[in-house]
Amino acid sequence: MHNQQLNEGLRPLDLENMVSGLFEIDTHRSKMGEDRDVCVLTFKIADRNPAKDLMEFIEKGFPFVLDSDVSAGENADGNYFVFVELYRTPKLSEQIKELTAGVRKLTGITEWKFRYHKMPRDFDLTEEQLGKIIPPTPVDYDAHLNNLRTEGVKSFFNKTLMDDLTLENDVITIHKPFNQKIQLRLIAQGDQTVLENNTDAVSLDTESASEVFWLTKVLGDYNIAKIGNNLVFDNNGQKMLIQRIE
């Protein structure tokens, strides 16, 4: 392990009780590259000067750190953030462990926890947990994002009787019982804002009404409207803009 030294002017435990023992991973976007290539750690610090000290300590003490920076201002609780960027490589878990072991010298924190983007719980900082949760390579990150998107689409179609749902690029394939398959192209998903750039009117012709009726019968009790060549599905206020693939 790299023998990291304290910076000039900093002594052991100088940042005791100033840094949170819970940090976040991949919550914020990278400013040095694509998120698939760069992992971002976010530490929360009680004041700006200690945050600057931590930033300099990390940036000067760990050669594998791509960049370290302090948030421009404080958050609603008066805390500052230190962002640390690392390349995604198979050594990522080992490097995170090494970095937190070094920060321990300044903070006295012996039991770190981390939270991963969009996961609702905190995890103990072990190489085993890091290896399970953090995508260590760009390919793993792409697969992780696709899994998150797929789970989000499955959650949206919770009223649909299906055997399975897959998402490849933007093509949703709903596998129904008896080998029936329905394919839809995902354009956007979210709240009312998915329709902000739409200029088409709702189609009220007989053909559109028949298509909406069939989709409701096959996919479930969603509020569906045909707008131009697209379909808008509404599930309790959450919307999905899609195209049906014949």
C-alpha positions, 0 to 999 in steps of 0.5 A: 500500500502507498505510504501516504504522508500528512501534508505540511501543516497538518497533524494527525486528527486535525480534522477529527469530528469535521468529516462525516464517516458516511461518504457517497459514490457515483452520486455526482457527475464527473468533471474530468471525463465520462461517468463510465470512465471515472468514479466520483467519491463525495465526502461531507465536511463541516466547514470550508477550511477543513474541506480545503485541507482534506482536498489538498491532503487527498490530491497530494497524497494519492497518485491514483487520484485523478482530481479533488475539488471542494464544492463552491458553496455550502449545502442547506445544512451548512456542510461542504463537499469534497469530490474525489475522482478516480479512474474506473479500473479493477483496482478501484475497490483497493484504491478506495480502501487505501484512500479512506485508510489515509484519511483516517489519520486526519479524522480518526474515523475507523468505521467508514460507511458508503452509499451508492447512487440510487441505492436506499441503504448504507454499506460497511466499507469493505473490499467485498461490499465495494466489489459487489456494488461499485462498477470497477470498469466502464463495461461494468458501469454500462451494465449497471446503468442498463440494469437500473433502467430495466428495473425502472421500466419494470417498476413502471409496468407494474400493472402488466401481467408478464413473464419477463421484461428486457431493455436493450438500448431503448427497445422494451420487450415485454414477454407475455404468457403463451409466447406473446411478445410486445415491443416498444421504443422508450423515448422518455420517462418521468413526470409531466416534463417528458411532454415539454417538447411535444407539439403534436395534438392528441389523436382522437381518430377511430384507429388511434382509439382502437390501438389505445383500447387494445394496449389497455387490454393487453398491458393493463389499466394505464391511462394511455393517449396517442400523440402523433406517432407516439404513445403516452402511458400514465401510471399514477402520475409517472409518465412514459413516452414510447413508440410501438414497434410493429 
